[in-house]
Amino acid sequence: MTVLPDDGLSLAAEFPDATHEQWQRLVEGVLRKSGKDVSGDAAEDALSTKLEDGLTTRPLYTAPETAAETGFPGFAPFVRGGSPAGGAAGGWDVRQRHLGSDPARVNEAVLTDLENGVTSIWLSLGGPGGLPVDALPRALDGVYLDLAPVSLDAGAEYADAARALLRLYAERGVAPEAARASLGADPLGHEARTGEVLDLAGAVGLAREVAAHWPGVRALAVDALPYHEAGGSAAEELGLSLATGVAYLRALTDGERTADTPDVQAALGQLEFRYAATADQFLTIAKFRAARRLWARIAEACGAPDAGAQRQHAVTSPVMMTRRDPWVNMLRTTVACMAAGVGGADSVTVLPFDHELGLPDAFARRISRNTSTILLEESHLARVIDPAGGSYYVEQLTDELAHAAWEFFQTIEKAGGLAAALRSGLVADRLAATWAERSKKLAKRREPITGVSEFPLLSEKPLDREPAPAGPTGGLPRVRRAEAYEALRARSDAHLAATGNRPRIFLAALGPAAAHTARATFAANLFQAGGIEAVHDPVSVDPATAAEAYAASGADGMAVLCSSDALYEEQAEAVAEALRAAGATTVFLAGKPGTSAGAVDEYVFAGCDAVAVLSSVLDRMGIAL
């Protein structure tokens, strides 16, 4: 047995440290083999990925010469967490959302969730189809209100809902110091969603009363979800949340001071921030860390640096949820929940996997709450304080994101604040431009959507759910990543219902499997993303068999050649001619545009506008909108 020396020396001490320049030279060699003759920083740039907001993900991160001060957990600037112990004591607050207008059904779901791992509840009240405010006592029947925090989302009816909850605390003997709640007053967020302007005075009055008499209750919500759901980037979401929070702080503390005017520290304690958590785990981790750093800077500027610990509520992104292959949403929300927890969110809401299909059933709610439970109890994520801290990548991404968000926040402030920016169209235009750019990536499958734009399952059985209450309209739009592809799939479903068959395209694969498999798989995935069945039978064709195979396929006037460039050179023209003779009106080629020019009509390739191609194909097949 070898006994290791106990002299404090590293086992790697005999190996010299590799330099950044040595790593770059190795990268240069690899890139040279792929045909890219670049060197130095250019070699590193070739492996970098451009993100939104001008951010860049680089292939290697090392200890920076100068790094932003991150402090310690629980201390300004709160990058590493809002409390010294992080979530080590009990993990993050597992907050379940409840929709629906029937108080008895909502109550049943609330009690089931609280009995099975959920630690707080989030109720949607008011509006068409929402839970009536006067039904709040029935919905909370049997709930121990001194143990289970309640978060309200009542839109324009926030004041009535807040009064109803505070009255319920009094009726059930809950002491003011024992009450834990977020009353959800968010006039600017409501305006962003609906276009309806609400006076801030009501929210200010509520917050001042709560600050004076209910120490564990927060009256104001800074909900950044309307901006995320309108297509905003992470930096835009953060910048707009800062603008909202500053507007509320000004309203709470400005003007003639009275006995109930809170100081800055008390005003800061009245705000809870809500952000989206996506399946981009590192960007989500950086977003929650950057949000705390930015808000700490605001608190410092207001003269209360030690009170700048931002209270954060994470919600798994509705934008990333799909209606097709909704089971994959379980994976998306798991990654998003993990990232929010690692990023230091205080409360996490995991939307059910069938969120976009209607009201979730009991199974979907169970999976939703158990996602947090597994990450907390079995993966032990909360037992490490700031697990991402010290990662050069995360720290750099946090810093870059914070700077981008602060720049946008300053743009909003220069425009007169958030209210003015909303009403002038500045916010809508900025978010629309961001979404337009992202839509191009989605259309070209540069941002793949598993089960929708990549690896779709045309034979999936749709889930049937009771319709959810209609959300508010009139303000910023709501977008989803999958909507363009799902619209194409809906056209295919209508054709299937009318004719008994899906629209079909014939895959004319040339040569052996080794020559055509990669491009045949690519083409099948591409066309199935639009609900077009790819018929690949027989496995391979040639000029003599292509016409018969096409006729037997039932294809709707379309075929696509799939093979290697060498076989295209030999057979593409003859096979395309045979396909046209058999009735094909359009012959595609899977490969680089210009290959076998003149022999084929169009090309499909990695990076093509898949949505445009698929929409055009369905149009030419006569598949109605």
C-alpha positions in Angstrom: 0.0 0.0 0.0 1.3 3.4 -0.9 1.3 6.0 1.9 0.8 9.5 0.7 3.1 12.1 2.3 1.3 14.3 4.8 3.4 17.4 4.1 0.7 19.6 2.5 2.2 19.2 -1.0 -0.1 18.8 -4.0 0.1 15.5 -5.9 0.1 17.7 -9.0 3.1 19.7 -7.8 5.5 18.0 -10.3 3.4 19.0 -13.3 3.8 22.5 -14.6 0.7 24.7 -15.0 -0.5 25.0 -18.6 -0.8 28.5 -19.8 -3.6 30.1 -21.7 -1.4 30.4 -24.8 -0.6 26.7 -24.8 -4.3 25.9 -24.7 -4.9 28.3 -27.6 -2.2 26.5 -29.7 -3.9 23.2 -29.1 -7.2 24.8 -30.2 -5.5 26.2 -33.3 -4.4 22.7 -34.3 -7.9 21.2 -34.0 -9.4 24.1 -35.9 -6.8 23.8 -38.7 -7.9 20.2 -39.2 -11.4 21.4 -39.8 -10.3 23.9 -42.4 -10.2 27.0 -40.2 -6.7 28.7 -40.3 -7.0 31.0 -37.2 -4.6 31.7 -34.4 -4.5 33.4 -31.0 -7.6 35.0 -29.7 -9.3 34.4 -33.1 -9.1 30.7 -32.4 -10.8 31.2 -29.1 -13.4 33.4 -30.8 -14.2 30.6 -33.3 -15.4 28.5 -30.4 -17.4 31.2 -28.7 -21.2 31.5 -28.8 -23.0 34.8 -29.1 -26.0 35.2 -26.7 -28.7 37.8 -26.4 -27.8 41.2 -24.8 -24.4 41.2 -26.4 -23.2 38.4 -24.1 -20.7 35.8 -25.2 -20.1 32.3 -23.9 -16.4 31.5 -24.3 -14.8 28.0 -24.5 -12.5 28.6 -21.5 -12.7 30.7 -18.4 -9.8 31.3 -16.0 -9.3 33.4 -12.9 -9.8 37.0 -14.0 -7.2 39.6 -13.2 -9.9 41.9 -11.8 -13.3 40.5 -10.7 -16.4 42.2 -9.4 -16.7 42.0 -5.6 -19.2 39.3 -4.8 -19.0 39.6 -1.0 -20.3 36.9 1.3 -23.7 35.1 1.4 -26.1 37.3 3.3 -24.1 40.5 3.0 -24.1 43.3 0.4 -24.0 43.1 -2.6 -25.9 39.9 -1.9 -24.6 38.2 -5.1 -24.0 35.0 -3.2 -27.4 35.0 -1.5 -29.9 37.0 0.5 -29.1 35.2 3.8 -25.9 33.9 5.4 -27.2 30.3 5.5 -28.8 30.3 2.1 -31.4 27.6 1.8 -29.4 25.2 4.0 -32.0 25.4 6.9 -35.0 24.2 4.9 -34.4 24.7 1.2 -36.3 27.1 -1.0 -40.0 27.8 -0.4 -42.0 25.4 -2.7 -44.8 27.6 -4.0 -47.6 26.1 -6.0 -49.8 28.1 -8.3 -53.6 27.6 -8.3 -56.0 28.7 -11.0 -59.8 28.2 -11.4 -63.0 29.8 -10.3 -64.5 27.0 -8.2 -63.4 27.7 -4.5 -64.2 24.1 -3.5 -61.9 22.6 -6.2 -59.2 25.2 -5.5 -59.4 24.3 -1.8 -59.1 20.6 -2.4 -56.0 21.2 -4.6 -54.5 23.5 -2.0 -54.9 21.1 0.8 -53.5 18.2 -1.2 -50.4 20.2 -2.2 -49.8 21.4 1.4 -50.1 17.9 2.7 -47.5 16.6 0.1 -44.6 18.9 0.2 -45.7 22.4 -0.9 -44.8 25.1 1.6 -46.7 28.1 0.3 -49.6 28.8 -2.1 -50.0 31.2 -5.0 -53.6 32.1 -5.8 -55.0 33.8 -8.9 -58.0 35.9 -8.1 -60.4 38.2 -9.9 -60.9 38.8 -13.6 -63.0 36.6 -15.9 -62.7 32.9 -14.9 -60.6 33.6 -11.9 -61.3 32.8 -8.3 -63.8 35.5 -6.9 -62.2 37.6 -4.2 -65.2 36.9 -1.9 -64.5 33.2 -2.3 -61.0 33.5 -0.7 -62.1 32.2 2.8 -63.6 29.1 1.2 -60.5 28.5 -0.9 -58.4 28.7 2.2 -60.7 26.6 4.4 -58.6 24.2 6.6 -55.3 26.0 5.8 -53.2 26.8 8.8 -52.5 30.4 7.8 -49.9 30.9 10.5 -47.8 28.1 8.9 -48.5 28.4 5.1 -47.6 31.7 3.5 -50.1 32.9 0.9 -49.2 34.8 -2.3 -52.0 36.7 -4.2 -52.2 37.6 -7.8 -55.4 39.7 -8.3 -54.6 42.2 -11.0 -56.7 45.3 -10.7 -58.5 43.8 -7.7 -55.4 43.6 -5.6 -56.7 46.0 -2.9 -59.9 44.0 -2.3 -58.0 40.7 -2.4 -55.4 42.0 0.1 -58.1 43.3 2.5 -59.9 40.0 2.3 -56.7 38.1 3.2 -55.8 40.4 6.1 -59.4 40.2 7.4 -59.1 36.4 7.2 -56.0 36.5 9.3 -57.8 38.5 11.9 -60.9 36.3 11.9 -58.8 33.1 12.3 -56.7 34.6 15.1 -53.4 34.8 13.2 -51.2 37.4 15.0 -49.9 40.1 12.7 -46.3 39.1 13.5 -47.1 35.5 12.5 -48.7 36.2 9.2 -46.5 35.5 6.1 -47.9 36.7 2.7 -47.2 38.5 -0.5 -50.3 40.6 -1.4 -49.2 41.0 -5.0 -50.0 44.7 -5.6 -48.3 45.5 -8.9 -50.0 48.4 -10.8 -47.2 48.7 -13.3 -47.1 45.0 -14.0 -50.8 45.1 -14.5 -50.4 47.9 -17.0 -47.8 45.9 -18.9 -50.2 42.9 -19.1 -53.4 44.8 -19.9 -52.7 48.3 -20.9 -54.9 49.5 -18.1 -53.4 52.3 -16.0 -53.9 52.0 -12.3 -53.1 54.8 -9.8 -50.1 53.9 -7.6 -51.7 55.6 -4.6 -53.8 52.6 -3.7 -50.8 50.3 -3.7 -48.7 52.9 -1.8 -51.5 53.2 0.9 -51.7 49.4 1.2 -47.9 49.0 1.5 -47.7 51.8 4.2 -50.4 50.1 6.2 -48.7 46.7 5.9 -45.3 48.1 6.8 -46.7 49.6 10.0 -48.8 46.7 11.2 -47.9 43.4 9.4 -44.1 42.8 9.7 -44.1 39.5 7.8 -46.2 40.6 4.9 -45.1 42.2 1.7 -47.6 44.3 -0.2 -45.9 45.0 -3.5 -44.9 42.5 -6.2 -42.4 43.4 -8.9 -43.4 40.9 -11.5 -41.0 40.6 -14.5 -43.0 37.8 -16.1 -44.9 40.1 -18.4 -41.7 41.2 -20.0 -40.3 37.7 -20.2 -43.5 36.5 -21.7 -43.4 39.3 -24.3 -40.1 37.9 -25.6 -37.7 40.0 -23.5 -34.2 38.9 -22.9 -32.7 38.2 -19.4 -31.1 41.7 -19.3 -34.3 43.3 -20.4 -36.2 41.4 -17.7 -33.8 42.5 -15.1 -33.7 46.1 -16.3 -37.5 46.5 -16.3 -37.7 44.9 -12.8 -35.3 47.5 -11.5 -37.3 50.3 -13.1 -40.5 48.9 -11.5 -38.9 48.5 -8.1 -37.4 52.1 -8.2 -40.8 53.5 -9.2 -42.4 51.8 -6.2 -39.7 53.0 -3.9 -40.1 56.6 -5.0 -43.9 56.4 -4.6 -43.5 54.9 -1.0 -40.9 57.4 0.2 -41.4 60.6 -1.8 -43.7 63.5 -1.0 -44.8 65.0 2.3 -43.8 62.7 5.2 -46.5 61.5 7.5 -46.6 59.1 10.5 -47.1 56.1 8.2 -44.5 57.0 5.6 -42.0 54.2 5.7 -38.2 54.8 5.8 -36.1 53.4 2.9 -35.4 50.2 4.8 -39.1 49.5 5.5 -40.0 50.4 1.9 -37.4 47.9 0.6 -39.0 45.3 2.8 -42.3 45.7 1.0 -41.1 44.4 -2.3 -41.0 40.8 -3.7 -39.5 40.3 -7.1 -40.7 37.6 -9.6 -38.5 36.3 -12.4 -38.7 33.5 -15.0 -36.4 30.5 -14.7 -35.6 28.8 -18.0 -33.9 25.6 -19.1 -30.8 27.6 -19.9 -29.4 26.7 -16.5 -26.3 28.9 -16.4 -28.1 32.0 -17.7 -30.8 31.5 -15.1 -28.3 31.1 -12.3 -26.5 34.3 -13.4 -29.8 36.1 -13.7 -30.8 35.6 -10.1 -27.4 36.4 -8.8 -27.2 39.5 -11.0 -30.6 40.6 -9.9 -29.5 40.7 -6.3 -26.4 42.6 -7.1 -28.3 45.2 -9.0 -30.9 45.7 -6.4 -28.2 46.0 -3.7 -26.8 48.8 -5.8 -30.2 50.5 -5.8 -30.5 50.1 -2.0 -27.0 51.5 -1.6 -27.9 54.6 -3.7 -30.9 55.0 -1.5 -28.8 55.0 1.7 -29.7 51.5 3.0 -27.0 49.1 1.7 -27.6 46.5 4.4 -31.4 46.3 3.5 -30.9 45.4 -0.2 -31.4 41.7 0.0 -33.8 41.1 -2.8 -36.7 38.7 -2.0 -37.0 36.5 -5.1 -39.8 34.3 -6.5 -38.8 32.1 -9.4 -41.4 30.8 -11.9 -40.5 28.2 -14.5 -40.8 30.0 -17.9 -44.2 29.8 -19.6 -42.4 30.8 -22.8 -40.5 27.5 -23.0 -43.6 25.3 -22.4 -45.0 23.3 -25.3 -48.4 22.0 -26.1 -46.9 19.2 -28.3 -45.0 16.4 -26.5 -45.8 18.1 -23.2 -44.0 15.4 -21.3 -40.7 17.0 -22.2 -41.8 20.0 -20.2 -41.1 17.9 -17.1 -37.4 17.9 -18.1 -37.4 21.7 -18.9 -39.0 22.6 -15.6 -36.6 20.3 -13.7 -33.6 22.1 -15.1 -35.2 25.5 -14.6 -36.1 24.7 -11.0 -32.6 23.5 -10.3 -31.1 26.6 -11.8 -33.4 28.9 -9.8 -32.5 27.1 -6.6 -28.8 27.1 -7.3 -29.1 30.8 -8.2 -30.5 31.6 -4.8 -34.2 32.1 -5.4 -36.2 32.2 -2.1 -39.4 30.7 -3.6 -39.8 28.5 -6.6 -42.9 27.7 -8.6 -42.7 24.8 -11.0 -45.5 25.1 -13.6 -47.2 21.8 -14.4 -46.1 20.1 -17.6 -49.6 20.5 -19.0 -49.7 24.2 -18.2 -50.3 25.2 -21.9 -53.1 22.7 -22.3 -55.5 24.0 -19.6 -56.0 23.4 -15.9 -53.5 20.8 -14.6 -54.8 17.5 -13.4 -53.8 15.9 -10.0 -50.9 14.0 -11.6 -49.4 17.1 -13.2 -49.6 19.0 -9.9 -48.0 16.1 -8.1 -45.1 16.0 -10.6 -44.8 19.8 -10.3 -44.4 19.8 -6.5 -42.2 16.7 -6.4 -39.7 18.3 -8.8 -38.6 20.6 -6.0 -38.9 17.8 -3.4 -36.5 15.6 -5.3 -34.0 18.4 -5.9 -34.1 19.4 -2.2 -34.4 16.0 -0.4 -32.6 13.6 -2.8 -30.2 15.8 -4.7 -29.5 18.0 -1.6 -29.1 21.1 -3.7 -29.9 23.5 -0.9 -27.3 22.1 1.4 -24.6 24.0 -0.3 -24.6 27.8 0.1 -24.2 29.4 -3.3 -23.0 26.2 -5.2 -22.3 28.2 -8.3 -20.0 30.7 -6.5 -16.4 30.6 -7.6 -17.1 29.3 -11.0 -15.2 31.6 -13.4 -17.9 31.1 -16.0 -20.8 31.9 -13.7 -19.1 34.9 -12.1 -18.2 36.4 -15.5 -21.7 35.7 -16.9 -23.2 37.3 -13.8 -21.0 40.4 -14.2 -21.7 40.8 -17.9 -25.5 40.3 -17.5 -25.6 42.8 -14.6 -23.9 45.5 -16.8 -26.2 44.8 -19.7 -29.3 45.0 -17.4 -28.0 48.2 -15.8 -27.6 49.8 -19.2 -31.2 49.0 -20.1 -32.4 50.3 -16.7 -30.7 53.6 -17.4 -32.4 53.8 -20.8 -35.8 53.3 -19.1 -34.9 56.0 -16.5 -33.8 58.4 -19.2 -37.2 57.9 -20.9 -38.9 59.1 -17.7 -39.3 55.9 -15.8 -41.2 52.7 -16.5 -44.7 54.2 -16.7 -43.6 56.6 -19.4 -41.6 53.9 -21.2 -44.6 51.6 -21.3 -47.0 54.3 -22.6 -44.6 55.6 -25.2 -44.1 52.2 -26.7 -40.4 52.1 -25.9 -40.8 48.8 -23.9 -43.0 47.1 -26.5 -40.7 48.0 -29.4 -37.6 46.9 -27.6 -39.1 43.5 -26.6 -40.6 43.0 -30.0 -37.2 43.5 -31.6 -35.6 41.0 -29.3 -38.3 38.5 -30.0 -38.0 39.0 -33.7 -34.3 38.1 -33.5 -35.0 35.1 -31.4 -37.8 34.0 -33.7 -35.2 33.8 -36.5 -33.1 31.4 -34.5 -36.1 29.3 -33.6 -37.2 29.2 -37.2 -33.8 28.1 -38.3 -33.6 25.6 -35.4 -30.5 27.3 -34.1 -32.5 27.1 -30.8 -33.9 23.6 -31.0 -37.2 22.6 -29.2 -37.1 18.9 -28.4 -40.3 17.2 -29.4 -41.4 20.1 -31.5 -38.7 21.4 -33.9 -36.4 18.4 -33.2 -37.5 14.8 -32.9 -41.2 15.4 -33.1 -43.6 12.4 -32.5 -46.4 12.7 -35.0 -48.2 9.7 -33.5 -48.4 11.2 -30.0 -51.9 11.2 -28.4 -53.0 14.6 -27.4 -53.9 15.3 -23.7 -57.3 16.6 -23.0 -57.5 19.2 -20.2 -60.3 21.5 -18.9 -59.7 25.0 -20.3 -57.9 27.4 -18.0 -59.2 30.9 -17.3 -58.3 33.3 -20.0 -55.4 35.5 -19.2 -55.5 39.3 -19.3 -55.1 40.9 -22.7 -54.6 44.4 -24.0 -51.0 45.0 -23.1 -47.8 43.4 -24.1 -48.2 40.2 -26.2 -47.5 36.7 -24.9 -45.2 34.5 -26.9 -44.0 31.0 -26.8 -41.0 29.4 -28.5 -43.0 26.6 -30.0 -46.0 28.5 -31.3 -44.9 28.7 -35.0 -44.3 25.0 -35.2 -47.4 24.2 -33.3 -49.4 26.2 -35.8 -48.0 24.1 -38.6 -48.8 20.9 -36.7 -52.4 22.1 -36.2 -52.7 22.4 -40.0 -51.5 18.8 -40.3 -54.0 17.6 -37.7 -56.9 19.3 -39.5 -55.8 17.5 -42.7 -55.6 14.2 -40.8 -59.1 14.7 -39.4 -60.5 15.5 -42.8 -58.8 12.8 -44.9 -57.5 10.1 -42.5 -53.9 10.8 -43.6 -51.2 13.3 -42.8 -49.5 15.2 -45.6 -46.6 13.1 -46.9 -43.2 13.7 -48.5 -41.1 10.9 -50.0 -37.5 10.5 -48.9 -35.6 9.3 -52.0 -32.4 8.0 -50.3 -29.6 7.1 -52.6 -26.9 4.5 -52.0 -26.1 2.5 -48.9 -27.2 3.5 -45.4 -23.7 4.9 -44.6 -24.2 7.4 -47.4 -27.7 8.6 -46.8 -28.7 8.0 -43.1 -27.5 11.3 -41.7 -29.3 13.4 -44.3 -32.4 11.2 -44.3 -32.7 11.6 -40.6 -32.2 15.3 -40.9 -34.9 15.6 -43.6 -37.4 13.4 -41.7 -37.0 15.5 -38.5 -37.3 18.7 -40.5 -40.6 17.8 -42.3 -42.1 16.1 -39.3 -41.7 19.3 -37.3 -44.4 20.7 -39.7 -46.6 17.7 -39.3 -45.5 16.2 -42.6 -45.0 12.5 -42.6 -41.7 11.4 -44.1 -42.0 8.2 -46.0 -38.7 6.3 -46.2 -39.7 3.1 -47.9 -37.8 1.5 -49.6 -34.6 2.3 -47.7 -32.8 3.1 -50.9 -33.7 4.0 -54.5 -32.0 4.6 -57.8 -33.0 6.0 -61.2 -34.7 2.7 -62.1 -36.8 2.3 -58.9 -37.5 5.9 -57.8 -40.7 6.4 -59.8 -42.4 3.2 -58.5 -41.3 3.9 -55.0 -42.7 7.5 -55.1 -46.0 6.4 -56.6 -46.4 3.8 -53.8 -45.5 6.3 -51.0 -48.7 8.4 -51.3 -46.6 11.6 -51.2 -48.4 14.8 -51.9 -46.4 16.0 -54.8 -43.1 16.4 -52.8 -39.9 14.4 -52.6 -36.4 15.0 -51.1 -33.1 13.5 -52.2 -30.9 12.3 -49.3 -27.4 11.0 -49.8 -23.7 12.0 -50.0 -22.4 14.7 -52.3 -20.6 12.1 -54.4 -23.8 10.1 -55.0 -25.7 13.3 -55.8 -23.1 14.0 -58.5 -23.8 10.5 -60.0 -27.6 10.0 -59.5 -29.4 13.2 -58.5 -30.4 14.4 -62.0 -31.7 11.0 -63.1 -33.5 10.3 -59.9 -35.1 13.7 -59.9 -36.3 13.2 -63.4 -37.8 9.9 -62.5 -39.6 11.4 -59.5 -41.1 14.2 -61.7 -42.2 11.6 -64.2 -44.1 9.9 -61.4 -45.9 13.1 -60.4 -43.6 14.9 -58.0 -44.0 18.7 -58.5 -41.2 19.7 -56.2 -37.9 17.9 -55.6 -35.8 19.0 -52.7 -32.2 18.1 -52.0 -30.9 17.7 -48.5 -27.6 19.4 -48.6 -25.7 22.5 -49.4 -27.5 24.9 -51.8 -26.0 24.7 -55.3 -25.4 21.0 -55.1 -26.6 19.3 -58.3 -27.8 22.7 -59.5 -30.5 22.5 -62.2 -31.4 18.9 -61.2 -33.5 19.9 -58.1 -36.0 22.6 -57.3 -35.1 23.6 -53.7 -32.7 22.7 -50.8 -33.1 21.9 -47.1 -30.0 22.2 -45.0 -28.9 23.0 -41.4 -29.7 26.6 -40.8 -32.4 27.0 -43.4 -35.6 28.7 -42.3 -37.6 25.6 -41.4 -40.8 27.5 -40.6 -40.8 29.2 -44.0 -40.0 25.9 -45.8 -42.7 23.9 -44.0 -45.3 26.6 -44.4 -44.6 26.8 -48.1 -44.8 23.0 -48.5 -48.1 22.8 -46.7 -49.4 25.7 -48.9 -48.4 23.9 -52.1 -50.0 20.7 -50.8 -53.2 22.6 -50.4 -53.3 22.1 -46.6 -55.4 25.0 -45.4 -54.6 27.4 -42.5 
